[in-house]
């Protein structure tokens, strides 16, 4: 277990050579936040593009810490349309099942992810969602965990792509952790 957690932490908090390139930096955060960059297709999703995960400087893997399982994830994908709730739900299931090494075809596995996404509002090319995701925490507690999620989807008509910014935490939306998460944004140059 300790070896798995250490390996995962090193993977998540290391900045790859690719992560140094500005076109792969999507989330506007300082270097104290850990970074993982990946290219799509990934995590059983066939989108083409790039993803960036950013972890807080402390506490992500510590159940007693306020920032336990609280992090942000951005996608810049070549999807020339808005992405609806049901597709986002399936994407979240694919992402967490892949992260937890759960077979997408084995819906009877007790570790299988479930997600419910609700559209909150639409303002011009931005659509805002909230979600609740039931996941298995294979890294720290080895138990089921409910994550609250905020999602901002920005459709870039000129570039024919979609930017998604996910913010995750098991804390209620009124918890102080969300003050930090709500302030996180994407770089403005990503979409004209």
Secondary structure, DSSP 8 states (H G I E B T S, - for coil): -HHHHHHHHHHHH---TGGGSGGG--EE--TTSEEEEEEEEETTEEEEEEEEEEE-SS-TT-TTSTTTT-EEEEEEE---S---HHHHHHHHHHHHHHHTT--TT-TTSTT--EEEEEEEEEETTEEEEEEEEEEEETTTT-EEEEEEEEEEEEEETTTTEEEEEEEEESS-TTSTHHHHHHT-EE-GGG--
